[in-house]
């Protein structure tokens, strides 16, 4: 009984494999038709930013005010046959709400794109600051190492002071023998050097 169930399951699996189209990795995928039109999101984003920038200017407010005043004046003072929107100005209200319903998402899209740019700029600034801090720490360690190294280097003034101290010590030794003259370099009297003095 269990063998028959397993055999039926295997047969069903083979049948399913035959009905499914085989996907090959060496060939591009077949594109499925889309119901929505395709668009370039970057181009759409740039367009929305331009519109949002225009909506935030004084020029837009002036043009909007002039349009509304012209609309109202035309529909109040024009002959009845040429009026297209009478007193409660329902069509004007509809047009303004339509403009607002498109302006709000466009402004939000532009703000989102600006936030993304700001986030990228902040990340780049953070990385630059980290590099600057690392460079500053490295230079600080190098300067400290140089200072430590210079502490062990004999400077000209130090050498002069040491030589003056030695000269004083030698003079003191010489004077301390009560007029007895001692050779400063004992043991080298008769033997000369092969190298002449310069």
C-alpha positions in Angstrom: 0.0 0.0 0.0 2.8 2.4 0.9 4.6 1.5 -2.3 1.6 2.4 -4.4 1.2 5.8 -2.7 4.9 6.5 -3.3 4.6 5.5 -6.9 1.6 7.8 -7.4 3.5 10.7 -5.8 6.4 10.1 -8.1 4.1 10.0 -11.1 2.4 13.2 -10.1 5.8 14.9 -9.6 6.9 13.8 -13.2 3.6 15.1 -14.6 4.1 18.4 -12.9 7.6 18.7 -14.2 6.4 18.0 -17.8 3.7 20.7 -17.6 5.9 23.5 -16.1 8.1 25.4 -18.6 11.8 24.7 -18.1 13.8 27.6 -16.9 17.2 27.9 -18.4 19.8 30.1 -16.8 21.7 30.6 -20.1 18.8 32.4 -21.7 17.2 35.7 -20.7 13.8 35.5 -19.0 10.8 36.1 -21.2 9.2 39.4 -20.2 5.6 39.2 -19.1 3.3 41.9 -20.4 2.5 44.6 -17.9 -0.7 46.3 -17.4 0.8 49.5 -16.2 2.9 51.7 -18.5 6.7 51.7 -17.8 8.5 54.9 -17.0 11.9 56.0 -16.0 11.7 56.8 -12.3 14.7 59.0 -12.4 13.2 61.2 -15.1 9.9 61.3 -13.3 11.6 62.3 -10.1 13.5 65.1 -11.8 10.2 66.3 -13.3 8.5 66.2 -10.0 11.3 68.2 -8.4 11.0 70.9 -11.1 7.3 71.1 -10.5 7.7 71.2 -6.8 10.3 73.9 -7.1 8.0 76.0 -9.3 5.1 75.5 -6.8 7.2 76.9 -4.1 8.0 80.2 -5.8 6.3 83.6 -5.7 5.8 83.4 -9.4 3.4 80.5 -9.0 1.5 82.3 -6.3 1.2 85.4 -8.6 0.0 83.4 -11.6 -2.4 81.4 -9.4 -3.9 84.7 -8.0 -4.1 86.3 -11.5 -5.9 83.1 -12.8 -8.4 83.0 -10.0 -9.1 86.7 -10.2 -9.6 86.5 -14.0 -11.8 83.4 -13.5 -14.1 85.1 -11.0 -14.2 88.4 -12.9 -15.1 86.6 -16.2 -17.8 84.5 -14.6 -19.3 87.5 -12.8 -19.1 90.2 -15.5 -19.3 88.3 -18.7 -22.6 87.9 -20.6 -24.6 84.9 -19.3 -24.0 82.9 -22.5 -20.2 83.1 -22.1 -20.1 82.2 -18.4 -18.9 78.7 -17.7 -18.9 78.7 -13.9 -21.6 80.7 -12.1 -21.5 82.1 -8.6 -20.6 79.3 -6.2 -17.7 78.7 -8.6 -17.9 74.9 -8.2 -15.7 74.3 -11.3 -13.0 76.6 -9.8 -13.2 74.8 -6.5 -12.8 71.5 -8.4 -9.8 72.8 -10.4 -8.1 74.1 -7.2 -8.6 70.8 -5.4 -7.4 68.9 -8.4 -4.3 71.1 -8.5 -3.8 70.6 -4.7 -4.2 66.8 -5.0 -1.4 66.6 -7.6 0.8 69.2 -5.9 1.0 67.4 -2.5 2.3 64.1 -3.8 4.7 65.8 -6.2 6.1 67.9 -3.3 6.4 64.8 -1.1 8.2 62.9 -3.9 10.6 65.8 -4.3 11.2 65.9 -0.5 11.8 62.1 -0.5 14.4 62.5 -3.2 16.0 65.3 -1.3 16.1 63.2 1.8 17.8 60.4 -0.1 20.4 62.8 -1.4 20.9 64.3 2.0 21.3 60.8 3.5 23.9 60.0 0.9 25.7 63.3 1.5 25.7 62.7 5.3 27.1 59.2 4.8 29.9 60.6 2.6 30.5 63.4 5.1 30.7 60.8 7.9 33.2 58.7 6.0 35.2 61.8 5.2 35.2 62.8 8.9 36.3 59.3 9.9 39.2 59.4 7.4 40.1 62.9 8.6 40.1 61.7 12.3 42.2 58.7 11.4 44.7 60.9 9.5 44.8 63.3 12.4 45.5 60.5 14.9 48.2 59.1 12.6 49.9 62.5 12.3 49.6 63.0 16.0 51.3 59.7 16.7 54.0 60.6 14.1 54.6 64.0 15.7 54.9 62.4 19.1 57.4 59.8 17.8 59.4 62.6 16.2 59.4 64.5 19.5 60.6 61.5 21.4 63.2 60.9 18.7 64.3 64.5 18.9 64.7 64.2 22.6 67.5 61.8 22.1 69.2 63.7 19.3 72.1 65.9 20.3 71.4 69.5 19.3 74.1 72.2 18.6 73.4 74.0 21.8 73.6 70.9 23.9 76.9 69.9 22.2 78.3 73.4 22.9 77.3 73.3 26.5 78.8 69.8 26.9 82.0 70.9 25.3 82.2 74.0 27.4 81.6 71.9 30.5 84.4 69.5 29.5 86.7 72.5 28.8 86.0 73.9 32.2 86.6 70.6 33.8 89.9 70.3 32.0 90.9 73.8 32.9 90.0 73.1 36.6 92.1 69.9 36.6 95.0 71.8 35.1 94.7 74.7 37.5 94.2 72.3 40.5 97.7 70.8 40.2 99.4 74.0 41.5 101.1 75.0 38.4 102.0 71.5 37.5 101.3 71.1 33.8 99.6 67.9 32.8 99.3 66.6 29.4 95.6 66.6 28.4 96.1 63.4 26.3 98.5 61.3 28.3 100.4 58.4 26.6 100.5 59.9 23.2 103.7 61.9 23.5 106.3 60.4 21.1 104.1 58.4 18.9 102.7 60.3 16.0 99.8 59.6 13.8 100.2 58.6 10.1 97.4 61.1 9.2 98.5 64.7 9.3 96.5 67.3 11.1 94.3 69.3 8.9 
